[in-house]
Amino acid sequence: MTDPTASDPAVTALVQAARVAALNAHAPYSRFAVGAALLMTDGSIVTGANVENASYGLSLCAETVAIATAAAAGRLRDVAAVAVIGGAMDDAGRPTGTVPVSPCGRCRQVLNEAAQLGGRDLPVHCGAAEGDAIRSHRLSDLLPHAFGPADLGIA
């Protein structure tokens, strides 16, 4: 599979899947909903939403939830691309905003695990809760000189 670009309809579908996932975010503390979608090598999509916890440090980012779902299905090496969206929640709990968001540092490291195990430099498509703005990056640009399985002789 070739890496999709931001103008590719597959990227639009991936970003839309992240938007749908964000509707399931449990974010009562930050009121900031995030959705993530992973494009797998077979074209299927795995999603995740952020899950906050009253003990803030135990909260889970959407990208981490999606990666854990892929890993639980034995598909960690099959991640081919990532989309993430986020925005402040309105009174109905829907994410809003037109500024694209990108994965936090922890999520970049978690995504790197899948990238190195799969032997690919993941495209990461950052979208907004609303609108068409998408910023596309290579994971290696977002997390240069990353430490991962290859450093331990695993990948």
Phi, psi and omega in degrees: 000136177275156180287129178288154175249170184298337180272356182284135176302332178295326178292317178302316179295322180294316178296320179296321177297322177294322178297317178296318179299322181299336178295341179262008181299142173251093187228058183287345184263309180276335186056035178234107183271136178231139174234146178228149177222134178251126172273124181267163184299336179270005179093351178285165183234134175245134183240166175204156176230155179291146181229106180273162183223147179302330171270090194315321182296344180269002179294154180241134175282155181301319181295321179294319178297316180296316179297318179296323177296316178297318180296319181296334177269005180074027187238023182301324181284352186265003181289126183249334180198162183226143169231143177221138175226161176192162177181160177299141182277138175279184183297335179271359179087011179268140177290144180230168175115155184243009180262122179299143176249156179236162180298145175290172181300318179299316180292326176299319178293319178296318177296325179299325178302310179295319181299311182293319179297326180274354179069033180220157175263103189293136166284135179241116183256117184256119181239175177255165179297328181226154176090181186256000184295125176225130174249121181254136182223163166270143178303323180296336175281327179282334181222073182292149177057040184294146174266135181195198183305324181298326179291340179258006179073025183262318184278000000 
